[in-house]
Structure formats: C-alpha cells, structure tokens
Amino acid sequence: RWCDRQYCDGADEHRLGLAMPEPVQDMALVVSAAGRTPPADVTAPILILVGWVAWLAALAAVVRLMWIGAKFGMAKWSGEDFDHSVVEIALVVIGGDGSLTGTNEFRKNWPSLLEELVATGDISAETAAAHPVLMVTGLVGSIDNDLVGADMTIGTDSALHRILEAIDDISSTAASHQRTFVVEVMGRHCGYLALMAAVAGGCDYVLVPELPPGKDWEEDMCSKLKAGREAGRRESMVIVAEGATDREGNRITADDVRQVIADKLGEAARVTILGHVQRGGRPSAYDRWMSTLLGCAAAREVVSMEPGSEPVIIAERHNRIRRLPMMEQIAATRAVKDLVAAHDYLGAIQARGASFGRMLELFETMSTPPAEPATDTGSTPSS
C-alpha cells in the first residue's frame, strides 16, 4: 500500500499509521501472556505445557494473519481514518509453492471477501468499489532451489555454504580416523543441494530424488568407496538428499546407507543429519544482493500491474531478472515429482535445467576412481 501518512511511534499502531485491529491485539496478548516467565514454584510439566500453548497461539496468529489483516484492516480503512490517497492494495509474497499458491487463491477470492465485508457493514460499498482487485507478485524463498524456470532461489546459496562448511569440518576428522561419513541434507523433491555439495565437497557418492539409483546401487556405491580407498583416499563421504528413493519409491535414508556399508564393507560408518542448521546463519553475499534486486523488481511490478493481470514470480534466469507466470511455474515445479513417480527420470532432470544434468555427469566422472593400467604379462619380443 502506498499512502501519504507519516510513520508514527504509537505502541498500538503499526508503521503505516493505522491502528492495530482489536482481534490482532487480543491474539498478541494471548501469545504474550503464554510466554511470560512463570513463578519459580511452577513444576516442569506446567512449563512444558505453557511453552506448547505459546507455540500454538503464535502459530494460530500466523495462520490467521492474512485473513484478519484483510478483514479488520479494511474495516479500519472504511472509517474516518481511511486514507483516500491509497490507490491500490498489493502483496509481494516471499515463500515456496504453498505460500504462492495461497496468495493466488487469496487474490481470486478478493471480490467475495469485499462482498462479505460490505454485507456485514465493515466497509462501505464505495470503499469496496475503489479497491476491486488485489495486485500480487511473488518471490521464491526456498533453500531447495526447486522452482522450475529459475536458476537460483533466495536462500539456496547460503544453505549450500552452510553444508560445505559442515562437510569441510567432517572431512578433517574423517581423514584422521580413516572413516566413512554419510551426510543427509535437505531436499525433499529437489536434489540441488545434495548434488552441488557433493561436487564442491569432493564426495564419493550422492543420492538425489530426480535420479533414483538402480537395483544394484548398493554394490555400485560400495565398489566406488572401496576403489577410492585403494586409490589412496583416507576418508569417504556419501551425500543423501532427504527425499532420495529407490526406483520403487522406497525411501533411502542416511541410516539405510550406513547399514549397507556395514553389511558389504564391514565398516562402521558415521551418520550426520544437518537438519535445520542449513536454514540459519548469515546469508551469503549472493543472497543479499540478489534478493535486493528481486525485491526491487517485485515492487516495480506491483506498481505497474494492470487490473486483471495474471500474477508473476520475479526470478533470476540466465543471469537476468525475469517475470515468470506464477501458477504455470508452480504447476511445472510440482510436476517434477510426478515425472519421477512415472520413471521419467530424464524429464525430471531436464526440468531442473541443463546445468543440473551436466553436474550429474560431472560428478559421475569425478567420483569414479581411475582404473589401474593394464599390465602386459606376455613375453617381450626379442630385437
């Protein structure tokens, strides 16, 4: 929203100068009350219960925020504080396919929401007529880098840095003890993080959702690990995406890999599941400046959109800022897992982009130890 109001510092008013709706205030009080420090004589079970109440209250506030913001925010604008210099209402949503799909549904339901507010007397018919459409655009914030049509999503580069830092730390202790480590990284339907970390970290084997291994994958993996040790490696590293499966759709977990190594190589491998540490920490320089560029482009997009325009995702593709049709790209992204389920692995890899396929080929070459040169056992011809 663009308006002429000055920022204000009132405790019950947000930065645009509009008073916080009472239901939002009440919800904030619930969360605040649940999160207060209890008396010292409260027992541990009660502390745990209070913590869960606070968490659930906060979750409920987040889930209902969009609806409450629209309904009671419009009600407030309809009163004497309504600023008639507001010419349009717009949302720039940062999230994954679920957030962007919900945004599109909210956009489509906007007229019916206005009708409900007019019917209940929360806003006037004139106010509803002045804001007939909701302008939306999207930015993909996902460490999985799973948006079809985009080269890199916000957060991916930072997560990859975090994974490589962990791999570097693990490699030193693995080499000193001559051990094998199995590292599980995030990627439920997309193997970008696992693949790029395996290449950059010099790992021995990788399992990604887009290319489930064949039925003899256990023998293939163990033969490569054994050949690597025979070639002089002091440690071995296997990267597993959390969504990795075999070709029948059965999950392959890091613990499954550990057990295979124990059974076939007689080695006690160690498992490290990085988990949510991949989502935290300092953002990389790339994520900082790229998200700034994308955010600027998204703001310009909602300013220039015409009523009835289809929503778009602002993304980076081929080193350029691109406008991608929102629902078309979300449908293509969700279709990748269907391609895998239909055993169309080439289609799934191609959907991830040409560089994904090239990196798979590169990793296969890098992770295959050189074969021993053949020795000539025959007699040497006499001169």
N, C-alpha and C positions, 0 to 999 in steps of 0.2 A: 504494500500500500504506500502511496506517495501522498503526503499531506503537508500543510504549512505549519503544523503545530511545533512548538519548541519542546525539546526534551525537558522532562521535569523530574524532580528528585523525590516526589512523594512516595511514602512507604507502600501505599496501596495502589500505586499507578505504575504501569509499565512504560517503556522508553518512548512510545509514541504518544504518551499523554492521555491515554484512555484508561479509565478506572477498571481494575480487575473485576470481572463478574463475581457476584457473591458465591455461586456454587464453586468456582475455582478457589476462592478464598477459603471456603469451608473445607475443600479437599486438601488444600495446603495445610490447614490447621490439623487435619486428621493425621497427615504424614508427620507434621512437626511434633504433635503430641505423642505419636507412637515411637518417635525416635529420641525422645528425651531420656536423659540418664535416670534410671530408676533408683530408689533408695538403696542403701548399702545392704539391707537385710533381705532384699529380694533374692530368691533362690535362682540357681542356674536354669532350671526348666522354664521359669517365667521369663527370664532374659531371652531365651531362645524363642519363646512364643512371641514376645514383643518384637523381636527382630523380624520374624516372619510377617507379623501384622504390618510393620513399617514397609517391608518389601512389597507386600501385596497391595497396600494402599498406594505406594508410589507407582506400581505397575498399572493399577486401575486409573490413576491420574494420567499417565502417558497414553494409555489406550483410548481414553475418552477425550483427550485434549483437542483433537481436531474438531470433533462434533460440538463440544462445549464452546470452543473458540468461535465457531461459526454461528451457533445459535444465540449465545448470550452476547457475543461481540456485536452481531448485527442488531440485537435488541438495544444495546447501549448506543450504537451509532444512530438508531432511529429517534433517540431523544434529543434534547436541546444541545447535547454535546456533540452531535453528529457534525462532522466537518464536510461541508458540501464541496470542498475542493478535491475530495477523493474522487478520482475519475474512474478507477477500476480496481478490482481486487485480484491479486495474483499470488501464486505459490511457486516457490522454487524448492523442490524436494530433493534431498540427497539421501540415497539409500540403494537397496537392491531391488530385485524384480518384484518382491512383495510390496515394498513401500511404493514403488512407481505404479504398480497395478492398482493399489488402493487409492492413489492420487487420481488416476484416471476415472475410477468409479466415483470418487467424490466430485470430480468435475462434471460427470454426466448426471449426477443426482442433484447438482446445484439448483436447477429450476424448481424441483419438487421441494427442496429444503426451503427455498424462498416462499413458496406457496404455503407451506406449513407455518412459517413464521408470520406471514400475513394473516392466515386464518386464526392463529392464536393471539393476534394483536401485538406481537412482539415488535414488528416493524410495520411501517405503512406501505401501502401499495405503491406509492411514489418512490420510496426507497428501493423496493424490490425492482421496480422498472428501471431505476437508474443503474442497477448492477445485475443485468440479466445473465451474464456469463462469468465463469471463473477461469482466469488465464493460468495455465500451469506449464511448467517445464521441469525437466529432471536432470540430475547429475548422478552418476553411479558411484556410490561409495561402497566398495567391496574389495576385500583383500584377495578374493579368489580370482579376480580378473576374468570373470566368466561372461561378460557381455559380448555377444556376437556382434561384430562390426566395429568394435573399439580395440585399439592396440593396448591400452593400459587404463585401468580404472583407479580411482582415488584410493590410496591406501596400500595398493599391491606392492609398490616399490619399497615402502617402509617395512612391510611384513617380510619381504624377501631378504632385506638387510638383517632383520632380526633372526631369521632362520639360518643365514650364513654365519652370523656371529656364533650361534649355538653349535653349528657344525664344526667351525674352527676350534671352538673350545673342546668339543668332544673328541676331535681328531687327535689332539695332543695327548690326551690320556689314553685313547685307544691305541696309538702308536707305541706309547711307553710300555703298555701291558700286552701288546700284540693281540688285541681283542677285535671282535666284530660288534658293531652297534647297528641297531635298527631304529630309525628315527621316523616318527609319524608326524606329518604336517597337515595343515588344513587343506580342504579341497574336496567337498562332498561330491560335486559333479564335474569339477574342473581340475585338471592336473597341472595347471600352470606353475604354481608354487613348487610342487614336488619336482617337476621336470627341470625348471630353471635352477633350483637349488642343487639338484643332482649334478647338473653340468658345471655350475660355478664352483661347487664344493668338491669336485673331483671324486664323486661317489662311484660305487661299483654296480649298483642295480637300482632301478626305480620302478614303481608300480603306480600307474595313473588310471583314472576311471575311463578315459577315452579309448584306451587300448588294453583291454583285459588280456592277461597272458594266456598262452595255450595250455593244454592239459599237462604238458611236461615242464611247466615253468619252474617247479621245484628243482629238477635236475639241471635245467639251464642256469638258474641262479647259483646253485652250489658249484657247478663246474666253473663258472666265471670267478666266484670267490676263491676257489681253490687255485685256479690258474694265476690269479693275481698274487696270491701269497707265494706261489712257486716262482713268479717273476721278480720277487723281491719286496713286495708291499708288506709293511709291518702291521697294517690295520685294514679293516674292511668296513664299508658303510653302505647300508641299504636304506633308501628313502621310500616311504609308503604314504601315499595320499589317503586321507581318512575315508574316502569314498571308493577305494580300489576294490575290485571284484574279479572273480574268475569269469569265464565265458558262459557259465550257467547262472550268473547273477549272485553267487555266494560271496559274501564279504571276505576280503583278505585283510586281516588286521596285523598290526605290528607283532602281536604275540604269536599269530599263526606263522609268521616268517621266522621268528625266534625258534619256534618248535621245529620247523623244517630244518633249520641249520643245526640244531641239536641232534635230530634224528639222523641226518645224512652226513654231517661232517664231524659229529661228536664234539662240537664246540658250544660252550655256554655263552651265547650272545647276550648283549645287554639291550634293553628297550628304553628309549626316551620318547615320551609323548610331549611335544612342545605346548600344545593346547593354546590357551588364550594369551600366553606371553607373546604370540605373534601379532596380536591386535594392539598391544600397548607400546609405550615408549615414545621416543622422539621421532617425528616424521622426517623422512629424508628430504634433501633439498629439492629433488624432483617433485615429490608430492606437494611441497609447499608452493612452488611457483606454478606447477601445472594446475592445481586446484584453484589458484588465484585467477589464472587465465580462463578456466572453465566457468568459474563463478561470475566473472565479469561478462563473459559471453551469454550466460544464462540470464543475467539481469537485463541485458540489452534485448534479449529475445522476448521476454515477457512484456517489455515496454513497447516493442514494435508489433506484437501479435495482433491480428485482427479477430474479431468475434467469429467463432465457428472454425478457427484454425485448429488443426489436429496437433496435439501436444508432441513435443520432440524431446529427445535426450541430447544434451550437449556433451560431446565426447571427443577424444583425441584419436585421430586415424591418419596414418601415413604422415605423421608429424604435422598435422593441420587440425584446427578446431572444426569439427563437423556437426551438422544437425542431422540426427538420425530419427526416423519415425518411432515414437515411443513404443506403442503396442506391437508393431511389427518386429522390432528388435527383441522385445521381451518374449514374444512367441518363438522367435528363432533361437533364443537362449534356452528356453525351456525344452525345445525340441531336441537338444543335443542328447539328453539322457534317453529319449525315445529312440534315437539312432543307435545308441549303444545297446539298448534292450533288443533292438531288431537285428543286432550283429552287423550293423553297417558302420564298422569302425573307421573306415576311410572317410565316410561322410562326416562322422563326429570330429575327426582330426581336421578335415578341411574347414569345418565350421569355426574352429578355433583360429584359423588363419594360416597362411603359408608358413610363417616363421615357426609355428608350433610343430608342424610336420618336419621341417628342416632340423629343428632341435632334437626331435626324436631320433632322426637318422644320425645326427652328430653324436648324440650320447651313445648310441649303439656302437659306433666306431670307436669312441673314446674308451668305453668300458670293456671292450674286448681285448684281452691281453694278446700281445704278439705271439704268433706261433713260433715254435722252435724251428730253426732252419734245418732242412733235411740233410742228413749226413750220407755220404757216398760210401757204402760198405763194399763196393766192388773193387777189384784189383786195378792198380794204376797201370795204364798201357806203357810198355817199355818204349824208350825212344829209339 
